[in-house]
């Protein structure tokens, strides 16, 4: 097979992978997260650019035992940060990749025990993003 044909096939395969991958990324992340079950929100995939901030919020009802926050962006060479703000408005944390798990693995997972009741706010920040990065973000309250 000549180079032209090979390139064309490669481009086709790449296009297919790009079309299909967000769905796969979502479902596989869901399966491997080992998060408390029952929140479809954990699978949602978003996009972020350098210097951009995306805002999310989750309501935590009184008496909840755990607020689980999950951020995955798949490519450790890129840097996203996760800021968590409690319902009373104070900054609970501002995490970089390695802060919680000691690994630069494009995964930030936070478990907050006995979370304050009310609306928690989250800010995903594109600290070092070359081109647009997709990421999965979700929360689970139990
Ligand atoms: Ca990490």
Boltz pocket constraint, residues with backbone or C-beta under 6 A from the ligand:
constraints:
  - pocket:
      binder: B
      contacts: [[A, 96], [A, 97], [A, 98], [A, 99], [A, 100], [A, 101], [A, 102], [A, 103], [A, 104], [A, 105], [A, 106], [A, 107], [A, 108]]
      max_distance: 6.0
